[in-house]
Structures are given as structure tokens and as C-alpha cells.
């Protein structure tokens, strides 16, 4: 065994191809990444987890569910699940854009005044 090369087809940098750029490996990588992303997006929260995610009190979250403020899935009368993607969409719908010019000069005394 001495003197034998274990890797007779040694490639140089010019002929070597990184594994990542092999078509089958790249396709597998993309599929796995998509699956992981979709699972994270479709994660189901219980009420305490959803409250923690939104950084609100658990009782507030229960009221949101009871009053149908947030979209949720009622599995049984006492079993509620909330999709993370639904919470993200609901939260995005609550976004308030900043005013273009919130400080305007008030006519008369010349002082700046916040105009809502």
C-alpha cells in the first residue's frame, strides 16, 4: 500500500467544480430552503406564544381572539391556533406611515406646532 495514491484523479483548481454548483445539489438546496421557509411561515402558535410574538399581554391576545380582531383557527371551543403568517399580515395592516411634514408653522405667533 505504500506509494499508492488513494486519490489518483486529483483535480486542479481549473478542473475542480465546487459541490454547490453541481446542478442536483443546488436544486436540492433550493428545495430544502423553500420547505424550511414555508414551515417557519406556517408555524402555529397557541395564545401565549402569539402574545409573546406580538409582545402583548396574554389576556389582550385572548380578547383579540374572542372579538375576532386577529385571524385564528378554532379547533375546538377551548383550542385555538394562530398562524404566524396571519399574524405578520395582520400586523403589517396596522402600520401607520409617517406624515410628510408633521411640524408646520402656525399662522399668527410663528411657533412650531404638531398638527395631527
PyMOL commands that place a pseudoatom at each C-alpha (Angstrom):
pseudoatom trace, name=CA, resn=UNK, resi=1, chain=A, elem=C, hetatm=0, pos=[0.000, 0.000, 0.000]
pseudoatom trace, name=CA, resn=UNK, resi=2, chain=A, elem=C, hetatm=0, pos=[2.895, 2.319, 0.433]
pseudoatom trace, name=CA, resn=UNK, resi=3, chain=A, elem=C, hetatm=0, pos=[3.440, 4.559, -2.518]
pseudoatom trace, name=CA, resn=UNK, resi=4, chain=A, elem=C, hetatm=0, pos=[-0.136, 4.132, -3.847]
pseudoatom trace, name=CA, resn=UNK, resi=5, chain=A, elem=C, hetatm=0, pos=[-2.223, 7.243, -4.225]
pseudoatom trace, name=CA, resn=UNK, resi=6, chain=A, elem=C, hetatm=0, pos=[-5.645, 6.986, -2.647]
pseudoatom trace, name=CA, resn=UNK, resi=7, chain=A, elem=C, hetatm=0, pos=[-6.979, 9.696, -4.963]
pseudoatom trace, name=CA, resn=UNK, resi=8, chain=A, elem=C, hetatm=0, pos=[-5.485, 9.000, -8.401]
pseudoatom trace, name=CA, resn=UNK, resi=9, chain=A, elem=C, hetatm=0, pos=[-7.737, 11.511, -10.196]
pseudoatom trace, name=CA, resn=UNK, resi=10, chain=A, elem=C, hetatm=0, pos=[-6.563, 14.569, -8.357]
pseudoatom trace, name=CA, resn=UNK, resi=11, chain=A, elem=C, hetatm=0, pos=[-8.157, 17.687, -9.821]
pseudoatom trace, name=CA, resn=UNK, resi=12, chain=A, elem=C, hetatm=0, pos=[-6.566, 21.057, -10.163]
pseudoatom trace, name=CA, resn=UNK, resi=13, chain=A, elem=C, hetatm=0, pos=[-8.321, 24.317, -9.385]
pseudoatom trace, name=CA, resn=UNK, resi=14, chain=A, elem=C, hetatm=0, pos=[-9.046, 24.776, -13.085]
pseudoatom trace, name=CA, resn=UNK, resi=15, chain=A, elem=C, hetatm=0, pos=[-10.867, 21.446, -13.454]
pseudoatom trace, name=CA, resn=UNK, resi=16, chain=A, elem=C, hetatm=0, pos=[-12.453, 21.264, -9.993]
pseudoatom trace, name=CA, resn=UNK, resi=17, chain=A, elem=C, hetatm=0, pos=[-16.103, 22.199, -9.631]
pseudoatom trace, name=CA, resn=UNK, resi=18, chain=A, elem=C, hetatm=0, pos=[-17.437, 23.144, -6.178]
pseudoatom trace, name=CA, resn=UNK, resi=19, chain=A, elem=C, hetatm=0, pos=[-20.153, 20.797, -4.971]
pseudoatom trace, name=CA, resn=UNK, resi=20, chain=A, elem=C, hetatm=0, pos=[-22.561, 23.673, -4.503]
pseudoatom trace, name=CA, resn=UNK, resi=21, chain=A, elem=C, hetatm=0, pos=[-22.593, 24.406, -8.218]
pseudoatom trace, name=CA, resn=UNK, resi=22, chain=A, elem=C, hetatm=0, pos=[-23.432, 20.850, -9.213]
pseudoatom trace, name=CA, resn=UNK, resi=23, chain=A, elem=C, hetatm=0, pos=[-26.995, 21.065, -10.649]
pseudoatom trace, name=CA, resn=UNK, resi=24, chain=A, elem=C, hetatm=0, pos=[-28.520, 18.307, -8.481]
pseudoatom trace, name=CA, resn=UNK, resi=25, chain=A, elem=C, hetatm=0, pos=[-27.015, 19.619, -5.268]
pseudoatom trace, name=CA, resn=UNK, resi=26, chain=A, elem=C, hetatm=0, pos=[-28.128, 23.175, -5.987]
pseudoatom trace, name=CA, resn=UNK, resi=27, chain=A, elem=C, hetatm=0, pos=[-31.687, 22.026, -6.760]
pseudoatom trace, name=CA, resn=UNK, resi=28, chain=A, elem=C, hetatm=0, pos=[-31.804, 20.000, -3.529]
pseudoatom trace, name=CA, resn=UNK, resi=29, chain=A, elem=C, hetatm=0, pos=[-30.504, 23.003, -1.595]
pseudoatom trace, name=CA, resn=UNK, resi=30, chain=A, elem=C, hetatm=0, pos=[-33.224, 25.263, -3.040]
pseudoatom trace, name=CA, resn=UNK, resi=31, chain=A, elem=C, hetatm=0, pos=[-35.990, 22.743, -2.268]
pseudoatom trace, name=CA, resn=UNK, resi=32, chain=A, elem=C, hetatm=0, pos=[-34.834, 22.340, 1.342]
pseudoatom trace, name=CA, resn=UNK, resi=33, chain=A, elem=C, hetatm=0, pos=[-34.562, 26.109, 1.794]
pseudoatom trace, name=CA, resn=UNK, resi=34, chain=A, elem=C, hetatm=0, pos=[-38.110, 26.569, 0.455]
pseudoatom trace, name=CA, resn=UNK, resi=35, chain=A, elem=C, hetatm=0, pos=[-39.502, 23.868, 2.747]
pseudoatom trace, name=CA, resn=UNK, resi=36, chain=A, elem=C, hetatm=0, pos=[-37.835, 25.403, 5.798]
pseudoatom trace, name=CA, resn=UNK, resi=37, chain=A, elem=C, hetatm=0, pos=[-39.093, 28.875, 4.898]
pseudoatom trace, name=CA, resn=UNK, resi=38, chain=A, elem=C, hetatm=0, pos=[-42.670, 27.656, 4.379]
pseudoatom trace, name=CA, resn=UNK, resi=39, chain=A, elem=C, hetatm=0, pos=[-42.639, 25.754, 7.670]
pseudoatom trace, name=CA, resn=UNK, resi=40, chain=A, elem=C, hetatm=0, pos=[-41.449, 28.817, 9.542]
pseudoatom trace, name=CA, resn=UNK, resi=41, chain=A, elem=C, hetatm=0, pos=[-44.132, 30.925, 7.882]
pseudoatom trace, name=CA, resn=UNK, resi=42, chain=A, elem=C, hetatm=0, pos=[-46.904, 28.410, 8.614]
pseudoatom trace, name=CA, resn=UNK, resi=43, chain=A, elem=C, hetatm=0, pos=[-45.896, 27.872, 12.216]
pseudoatom trace, name=CA, resn=UNK, resi=44, chain=A, elem=C, hetatm=0, pos=[-48.936, 27.593, 14.501]
pseudoatom trace, name=CA, resn=UNK, resi=45, chain=A, elem=C, hetatm=0, pos=[-48.941, 29.494, 17.780]
pseudoatom trace, name=CA, resn=UNK, resi=46, chain=A, elem=C, hetatm=0, pos=[-51.041, 28.930, 20.848]
pseudoatom trace, name=CA, resn=UNK, resi=47, chain=A, elem=C, hetatm=0, pos=[-52.388, 32.073, 22.510]
pseudoatom trace, name=CA, resn=UNK, resi=48, chain=A, elem=C, hetatm=0, pos=[-49.445, 32.529, 24.943]
pseudoatom trace, name=CA, resn=UNK, resi=49, chain=A, elem=C, hetatm=0, pos=[-46.923, 32.098, 22.113]
pseudoatom trace, name=CA, resn=UNK, resi=50, chain=A, elem=C, hetatm=0, pos=[-48.812, 34.525, 19.859]
pseudoatom trace, name=CA, resn=UNK, resi=51, chain=A, elem=C, hetatm=0, pos=[-48.948, 37.072, 22.689]
pseudoatom trace, name=CA, resn=UNK, resi=52, chain=A, elem=C, hetatm=0, pos=[-45.204, 36.740, 23.203]
pseudoatom trace, name=CA, resn=UNK, resi=53, chain=A, elem=C, hetatm=0, pos=[-44.585, 37.069, 19.459]
pseudoatom trace, name=CA, resn=UNK, resi=54, chain=A, elem=C, hetatm=0, pos=[-46.604, 40.311, 19.320]
pseudoatom trace, name=CA, resn=UNK, resi=55, chain=A, elem=C, hetatm=0, pos=[-45.235, 41.465, 22.687]
pseudoatom trace, name=CA, resn=UNK, resi=56, chain=A, elem=C, hetatm=0, pos=[-48.680, 41.984, 24.172]
pseudoatom trace, name=CA, resn=UNK, resi=57, chain=A, elem=C, hetatm=0, pos=[-50.228, 40.651, 27.346]
pseudoatom trace, name=CA, resn=UNK, resi=58, chain=A, elem=C, hetatm=0, pos=[-51.733, 37.164, 27.137]
pseudoatom trace, name=CA, resn=UNK, resi=59, chain=A, elem=C, hetatm=0, pos=[-55.121, 38.492, 28.244]
pseudoatom trace, name=CA, resn=UNK, resi=60, chain=A, elem=C, hetatm=0, pos=[-55.013, 41.069, 25.435]
pseudoatom trace, name=CA, resn=UNK, resi=61, chain=A, elem=C, hetatm=0, pos=[-54.360, 38.278, 22.953]
pseudoatom trace, name=CA, resn=UNK, resi=62, chain=A, elem=C, hetatm=0, pos=[-57.316, 36.310, 24.326]
pseudoatom trace, name=CA, resn=UNK, resi=63, chain=A, elem=C, hetatm=0, pos=[-59.542, 39.368, 23.841]
pseudoatom trace, name=CA, resn=UNK, resi=64, chain=A, elem=C, hetatm=0, pos=[-58.273, 39.775, 20.266]
pseudoatom trace, name=CA, resn=UNK, resi=65, chain=A, elem=C, hetatm=0, pos=[-59.258, 36.186, 19.561]
pseudoatom trace, name=CA, resn=UNK, resi=66, chain=A, elem=C, hetatm=0, pos=[-62.604, 36.433, 21.371]
pseudoatom trace, name=CA, resn=UNK, resi=67, chain=A, elem=C, hetatm=0, pos=[-63.530, 39.636, 19.490]
pseudoatom trace, name=CA, resn=UNK, resi=68, chain=A, elem=C, hetatm=0, pos=[-62.160, 38.206, 16.210]
pseudoatom trace, name=CA, resn=UNK, resi=69, chain=A, elem=C, hetatm=0, pos=[-59.626, 41.011, 15.858]
pseudoatom trace, name=CA, resn=UNK, resi=70, chain=A, elem=C, hetatm=0, pos=[-56.854, 38.656, 14.697]
pseudoatom trace, name=CA, resn=UNK, resi=71, chain=A, elem=C, hetatm=0, pos=[-57.356, 35.756, 12.272]
pseudoatom trace, name=CA, resn=UNK, resi=72, chain=A, elem=C, hetatm=0, pos=[-57.227, 32.417, 14.041]
pseudoatom trace, name=CA, resn=UNK, resi=73, chain=A, elem=C, hetatm=0, pos=[-58.184, 28.737, 13.770]
pseudoatom trace, name=CA, resn=UNK, resi=74, chain=A, elem=C, hetatm=0, pos=[-60.627, 27.376, 16.329]
pseudoatom trace, name=CA, resn=UNK, resi=75, chain=A, elem=C, hetatm=0, pos=[-60.005, 23.642, 16.564]
pseudoatom trace, name=CA, resn=UNK, resi=76, chain=A, elem=C, hetatm=0, pos=[-62.470, 23.215, 19.439]
pseudoatom trace, name=CA, resn=UNK, resi=77, chain=A, elem=C, hetatm=0, pos=[-64.195, 25.586, 21.881]
pseudoatom trace, name=CA, resn=UNK, resi=78, chain=A, elem=C, hetatm=0, pos=[-61.070, 25.705, 24.066]
pseudoatom trace, name=CA, resn=UNK, resi=79, chain=A, elem=C, hetatm=0, pos=[-58.373, 25.086, 21.459]
pseudoatom trace, name=CA, resn=UNK, resi=80, chain=A, elem=C, hetatm=0, pos=[-57.228, 27.995, 19.299]
pseudoatom trace, name=CA, resn=UNK, resi=81, chain=A, elem=C, hetatm=0, pos=[-54.221, 28.197, 16.980]
pseudoatom trace, name=CA, resn=UNK, resi=82, chain=A, elem=C, hetatm=0, pos=[-52.891, 31.256, 15.185]
pseudoatom trace, name=CA, resn=UNK, resi=83, chain=A, elem=C, hetatm=0, pos=[-50.703, 31.088, 12.073]
pseudoatom trace, name=CA, resn=UNK, resi=84, chain=A, elem=C, hetatm=0, pos=[-47.524, 33.133, 12.233]
pseudoatom trace, name=CA, resn=UNK, resi=85, chain=A, elem=C, hetatm=0, pos=[-48.071, 34.268, 8.642]
pseudoatom trace, name=CA, resn=UNK, resi=86, chain=A, elem=C, hetatm=0, pos=[-51.566, 35.534, 9.574]
pseudoatom trace, name=CA, resn=UNK, resi=87, chain=A, elem=C, hetatm=0, pos=[-50.123, 37.499, 12.497]
pseudoatom trace, name=CA, resn=UNK, resi=88, chain=A, elem=C, hetatm=0, pos=[-47.477, 39.009, 10.227]
pseudoatom trace, name=CA, resn=UNK, resi=89, chain=A, elem=C, hetatm=0, pos=[-50.098, 40.096, 7.668]
pseudoatom trace, name=CA, resn=UNK, resi=90, chain=A, elem=C, hetatm=0, pos=[-52.384, 41.477, 10.381]
pseudoatom trace, name=CA, resn=UNK, resi=91, chain=A, elem=C, hetatm=0, pos=[-49.505, 43.358, 11.964]
pseudoatom trace, name=CA, resn=UNK, resi=92, chain=A, elem=C, hetatm=0, pos=[-48.471, 44.818, 8.592]
pseudoatom trace, name=CA, resn=UNK, resi=93, chain=A, elem=C, hetatm=0, pos=[-52.042, 46.050, 8.055]
pseudoatom trace, name=CA, resn=UNK, resi=94, chain=A, elem=C, hetatm=0, pos=[-51.763, 48.062, 11.296]
pseudoatom trace, name=CA, resn=UNK, resi=95, chain=A, elem=C, hetatm=0, pos=[-48.722, 50.011, 10.077]
pseudoatom trace, name=CA, resn=UNK, resi=96, chain=A, elem=C, hetatm=0, pos=[-49.111, 53.781, 10.094]
pseudoatom trace, name=CA, resn=UNK, resi=97, chain=A, elem=C, hetatm=0, pos=[-46.924, 55.751, 7.705]
pseudoatom trace, name=CA, resn=UNK, resi=98, chain=A, elem=C, hetatm=0, pos=[-45.185, 58.863, 8.969]
pseudoatom trace, name=CA, resn=UNK, resi=99, chain=A, elem=C, hetatm=0, pos=[-46.608, 62.212, 7.933]
pseudoatom trace, name=CA, resn=UNK, resi=100, chain=A, elem=C, hetatm=0, pos=[-44.700, 64.113, 5.249]
pseudoatom trace, name=CA, resn=UNK, resi=101, chain=A, elem=C, hetatm=0, pos=[-44.398, 67.250, 7.379]
pseudoatom trace, name=CA, resn=UNK, resi=102, chain=A, elem=C, hetatm=0, pos=[-45.655, 66.712, 10.933]
pseudoatom trace, name=CA, resn=UNK, resi=103, chain=A, elem=C, hetatm=0, pos=[-44.347, 70.107, 12.095]
pseudoatom trace, name=CA, resn=UNK, resi=104, chain=A, elem=C, hetatm=0, pos=[-45.932, 73.112, 10.428]
pseudoatom trace, name=CA, resn=UNK, resi=105, chain=A, elem=C, hetatm=0, pos=[-45.657, 76.743, 11.291]
pseudoatom trace, name=CA, resn=UNK, resi=106, chain=A, elem=C, hetatm=0, pos=[-48.787, 78.017, 12.899]
pseudoatom trace, name=CA, resn=UNK, resi=107, chain=A, elem=C, hetatm=0, pos=[-50.109, 81.202, 11.394]
pseudoatom trace, name=CA, resn=UNK, resi=108, chain=A, elem=C, hetatm=0, pos=[-50.024, 84.101, 13.767]
pseudoatom trace, name=CA, resn=UNK, resi=109, chain=A, elem=C, hetatm=0, pos=[-47.440, 83.585, 16.500]
pseudoatom trace, name=CA, resn=UNK, resi=110, chain=A, elem=C, hetatm=0, pos=[-44.839, 81.789, 14.327]
pseudoatom trace, name=CA, resn=UNK, resi=111, chain=A, elem=C, hetatm=0, pos=[-44.289, 78.908, 16.766]
pseudoatom trace, name=CA, resn=UNK, resi=112, chain=A, elem=C, hetatm=0, pos=[-43.986, 75.328, 15.550]
pseudoatom trace, name=CA, resn=UNK, resi=113, chain=A, elem=C, hetatm=0, pos=[-46.983, 73.207, 16.314]
pseudoatom trace, name=CA, resn=UNK, resi=114, chain=A, elem=C, hetatm=0, pos=[-47.556, 69.493, 15.847]
pseudoatom trace, name=CA, resn=UNK, resi=115, chain=A, elem=C, hetatm=0, pos=[-50.511, 69.046, 13.537]
pseudoatom trace, name=CA, resn=UNK, resi=116, chain=A, elem=C, hetatm=0, pos=[-52.157, 65.638, 13.650]
for i in range(1, 116): cmd.bond("trace and resi %d" % i, "trace and resi %d" % (i + 1))
show_as sticks, trace
zoom trace
